[in-house]
């Protein structure tokens, strides 16, 4: 299996960055997808931007469910490779892809049935609501592509070939960037055009992934679709469900917070929160790129019993992400308003957005601490720990925002609750790492799976 990289030997710094840089590039490409839509829609109106922002939260939930098989691939396949069992790795690849398509179909049906009550969770003007529903229904066509692509990305990350998802996603981005202005402005389709451009781009990406997988003959050309076997499914669920729950419950809090800010600030409040979160993704997606590489390296080395390499690669990853957090903090605090105005030229919107970025900027380094340490625990297969900490910390935003609103803080109450909870989560999970390292056995033996 020349396509599978052994990450249990060799230079850790080189391995980390060879894996991480393409993953970070992939993350930025995904951000660019959203930025492309927002930039063109922002020039239509802040109402159009708000309608897409509302739906983006629900698409986020769908992407969160897709993480079950992305994480499932990254953990189960990397552990199988580290334990020297390539046949098992092929079985996990087949099961993850099959499960991803089943979940895509179920999510599409659920969203189609409940689109209206979902959008009505926000207090929207009628025109904004209508655009949001159009965008939602058209986006459902792309759900099978989203889920299957996520699993295939995780597969290539697990075998140490993170450049493949990056290259394919770049082609998808180029397609989206070409189609957005054509569909949104030249053809006059507005919000519908943005959805159509994204779905076409997602379809191109999936086609290229499938073509690449067959050409590479991974795991002796493993079958994409198989009859599911209980023990493989249970292990995938064990490592993937905590990550899914974390992201879904996080999205639920965002929906609640969106409802709060829409009542206080109308569509400006919604646009500020959703667009501000996309800008903040510049830092947390960088950290996610590093920690995805961390999962693959930790997974193989943990399965091979090489704890010293596990500690060392975590230290290197954390040093990098904390540096990113520091510069992100400076940029958001000092240039937040200017950054926001690049997307939304309306003065009221970019002034509100600048304040949002200044407040969340204070938590950037702590957010890096949370994400990177969570990546370490995910690589160990202990996905429940970072998920539990993040869920509790995120849900603290609800009493925080209600308390701060009660003392008259307005929209700032939501931004401060986001920032303070991120600081708390980073401190708690790092404390858990220190406890785990102290208790880890000095002589660890490789793990094996039936």
N, C-alpha and C positions, 0 to 999 in steps of 0.2 A: 504494500500500500504506500507507494511513493508520494501520494497526495496528502498523507497524514503526517504531521510534524510531531516529533518527540520533544516535549517541552520540559522533560525531567532532567536534562543535561544541557550544558552550554551556558552562555553569558545571559544572565537574567535581564540586565538592562537592555541589551539588544533585542531579546525576545519580547520584552514588555512593549517597547516602542514599535517594533516591527508589527506586532499585533494591534497595538492601541491606535497608532496614527491612522490606518485605514478605517478603523471603527469610529474614531472621532470624525474623520472625513464623512463617513456615512451619516453620522448624527447631524453634522452641519448641512449635509444635503437634505436631510429630512426637515431641518429648520428652514432651509431655503425654500422648500415646497410651500411651507406656511407663509413665509415672508413674501414670496411671489404673489400668492393669493391676496394677502393683506395689503401689499403695496398697490396692486391694481384696483382692489375694491376700495381702499382708503381714498383713492382719487375719484371714486364715484360719490361716496358719502360715508359719514360715520355710522349712519343707519345700516348700510350694506355691510360694513365691517362688523357691527354688533350682531347682525343676524348670523353671519358665519361664525363669529366668536361663540355664540350660544351653542351651535351645533358641534363646534370643535370639542366641547367638553364631553359630549356623548360619543363622538368618534374616539376621543381619548379613552373612554371606557372600553370600547371595542378593541382598541389597540392594547389595552391593559389585559384583556382576556387572551389576546394573541400572544402575550408574553409567556403564557403557560407553556407553550410548546417551543418558544424561542429559548426560554430558560431551561426547559426540559432537555432540549438538544445540547445546550452548552454544558450542563452539569452531567447528565447521564452518559453522553458520548465521550466527554473528556475523562470521566472516571473510568469508563470501559477501556479507553486507549491507554490510560496510565496503568491499568491493571493488566495490559497486554491482551485484551480480549476484543479483537476487531470484529469477530462474528456477532458478538453481543451489540457492539456499536451500530452495526448495520440494522439489527432488529429495532433498536431504539430510534434510529433515523426513520424507518418505515412507520413505526407507531406514532411518532410525533407528527409526521406529515398527515397521516390519516386522521388523527384526532383534530388537527388544525382545520381541516376541511369540514368535518362534522360540526365543530363549534361555529365556524363561519356561517353555515346554513342556519343553525339555530339562532344566532345573533341577528341575522338578516330578517328572519321571520318575526322575532320579538320586536325589533325596532320598527318594522313596517306596521305592526299592529298598534304600537303605543307611541308613535311619533308625536301626535298632537298633545297628549297629556304630558309628555316629556318636555316639549318646548314651552308649554303653558306653566311650567315651574318658574319661569321668569316673567316678570311684569313688563311685557313688550308692547310697543305701539302696534297697531294692526298691520301696517305695511311691513314692519320688521319681522313680525311673526310669520307672515305669508312667505317672505323670502327665506326665513329659517326652515320652514317646512319643505320648500322646493329643494333647498340645498341638502336637507336630510334625506329625502327620498332618492335623489339622484346619487348620493354618496353610497347608498346601500348596494349599488351595483358593484362597487369595488371591494366589498367585504371579503369575498373568497380570495381575492388577490392579496389583501392585507394579511390575512391569517397564514396563508401558505408561504408567502414571502418571508414572514417573520420566522417561521420554522426553518426555512432554508438558510436564512441569515445565521441563525443559531448554529446550524450544522457546520457551515463553513468557518465560523468563529471557533468552534470546538476542535476542528482538525488543524487549526493554526493558519488558515488561509483567509484572513479578514479582508484582504485586498479585493477578493471577488465581490462581496456585497457592495463595497465602495464603488468599484467600477460600474457595476450594474445600476446602482442608485444614481450615479452621475448621469448616465444615459436617460434615466427616468426624469431627472431634474431638467435636463436640457429640453426634453419633450414638453414638460409642464411649462417651462419658461417661454417656449415658442407658442404654445396653444393658449395660454392665459390672455395675453393682449388681443389675440385674434378672436377668441370666443367672448371675452368680457366686453371689449370696447368696439372692435371693428364690426363684429356681427351683432353687437348690442344685446347679448344674452345676459349680461350682468352676473348675478349670483349663480344662476344656472350654468353659465359658461365656466365659472370657476370650478364647479363640481364636475362638469364634463371633462375639463382639461385634466383634473386630478385622476379621475377614473381611467381615462385612456392611458395616462402615464403609468398608473399602477399595473395595468394589463401588460404593457410593454415590459415592465420590470419582471413580472412573474414569468412571462414567456422566456426571457433571457436567462433567468435562474434555472428553469427546467431544462433548457437547452444545454446550459453549462454543466449541470449535474449529470446528465446522460453522457456528455462528451468526456467528463472526467472519470466515468465508471467507478464512482465512489463505492466502497465496500462491495466490490464485485457487482456493480449495477443493482443495488438494493431496490426492491419494488417500492414505488411511492405509496401504494395503497394495499393494505393487508387486512386480514381478519384480526381484530384486536384480541390480544391475550392478556389475561387478568394481571399477571405479575409485572409485566412491562407497563401497563396502564397505571397500576397503583404506584409504582416508583416515580413515574413522570408526574402524577398528581401530587405526590409527596413533596417533590422539590418545586413544582410549578405553582401549586395553589396558593401558598403564602405570598408569593410575588404578585399573583393576580389579585388576591384580596387586598393587598396593600394598595395597589394602584386604583382599584375600583372604589374602595372606601375613601381614598384620597380624592377621587373625582367627585364622590358624593358630597364631601365637604366643600369642594369647589363650587358645586351646583348650589349648595346652601348659601355659600358666601356670595355667589353671583346674584342670588335672589335678594340678599341683604343690600348689596351695592346698587342693584337696579332700583330698589325702593328709595334709596337715599339719593342716588345720582343719575337715575334714568339710563338712557343708552350710553351716555358719557361714562358712567360708572362701570357698565359692562364692558365697553370698549377698552377702558383703562386696564381693568383686571385681566381680560383675555389677551390683549395685545402685550401688556406688561409681562405676562407670564411667558409669552413667546420670546420676548427679548431676553428675559432672565434665562431662558433655555440655552443661550449662548454659553453660559458657565456650567449649568448642570448637565448639559449634553456632552460637554468636554469631559467632565468627570465620569459620566456614564460610559464614554468610550474607553477610558482607561480601566474602569472597573469591569467592563465586559472582557477585556483582555486579561484582567486579574483573575476572573472566574475560570477561564480556560487554563491558565498557568497554575493557579492554586489547585484546581480540580485534578490535573494530571499528577502534580507533585504530592498532593495529599494522598491520592490513591496509591502512589508508589512509596509512601512512607518517608518523604523527604521534607520534614517540618522546617528545617533550617532554611531551605529555599522558599518555603511558604512565607516565613517571617520576613525574609530579605526582600522579596518582590512586593510585599505589602508596604514596607518602608519606602521603597523607591516610588511606588504609585502614590502614596500619601504625600510625599515631598512635592511631586509634580502638581497634584490637584490643589494642595494648599496654596501653591504659587499662583495657580489660575484663580483661585478664590480671592486672593489678595488684590490682584489686578482688576478682577471683576468688581470688587468693592470700590476701588478708586474710580473706575469709569462710571459706574452707576451713580455714585454720590456726586461726582464733579460734572458729569456730562449727561445725566439722565434725561433732561428736557430736550437737549439737542438730538440725542439718540432716538427718542420717541417721535420727534417731529419729522424724522426721515420717513416714517410710516404714515402718520396721521398729521397732515398739515394744518388742521383746525387748531387755533390757539387754545381754546378751552380744553380740548382733548390732550394736547401735548403738555400743557402745564400740569394737568392732573396726573398724567403719566410720569412726568419728571419727579413728582413727589413720591409716587409709588416706588420708582426705582431707587430713590435716595434712601427710603426706609428699608426696603428689602436688601439693599446693598450692604447694610450692616451685618447681615447674617450669612454672607457668601462663604466665608471660610469655614463656618460651622456646618453649612450644608455640604461642603466638600468632605468634611470629616465624616458626616453621616453616610454619604454615598459610597465613599471609598471603603470604609470599614464594613458596610453592608455587602459590598462586592466580595470582600474576604470571606465573610460568613456564608455567602451564597456558594462560593467555590468549595467550601468545606461540606456543602450539602445541608447546612443549618439555616435554610432560608426563612424558617419561622421566626428567628430571633430579630433580624433587622426589620422584618415585616411587622412584628408585634410592637416594637419600639416606635416605628414610624406611624402606625395606625393610632396608637394612644396619643402620641405627640401631636399628630395632625388634628385629631378630634378635640384636643384642648383649645383649638382655635374658636370653636363655637362659644364656650363660656367666656373666652377672652374677648371676642368681638362684641358680645352682648354687654359685657361689663363696661368696655370702653365706650360703646355707644351711649350707655346710660349716663356717662359723665360728660356727654356732649362732644365727642371727638369727630363725629361724622364719618366720611369716607376713610380718614386716616385710621380709624379703629380697625378696619379690615386689614390694612397694610401692616399695622403694628402687630396684630395677632399672628399674621403669616411669618413675620420676621422673628418674633420672640419664640414661637414654637420651633422654628428651624434651629435656633441656637440651642434650645433645650435638647432636641433630638440628637444633635451632634455630640453634645457632652455625654449623654447617657450611653450611646452606643460605643463610644470610645472607652468608657469605663467598663463596659461588658467585654471589650477586647482585652483589656488589661487583666480582668479576672480570668478569662478563658486561657490566656497565655500562661498565667501563673499555675493553673490547674492542669495544663496539657502534660501528658506523659512524656518523660524525656526520651523514651524509646518507643516510637510508634511503629506499628507494623502495617503493611499495605492492606487495604480493604479489598474485598472481593464480593461479587454478586452472584446469585444463583443463575 
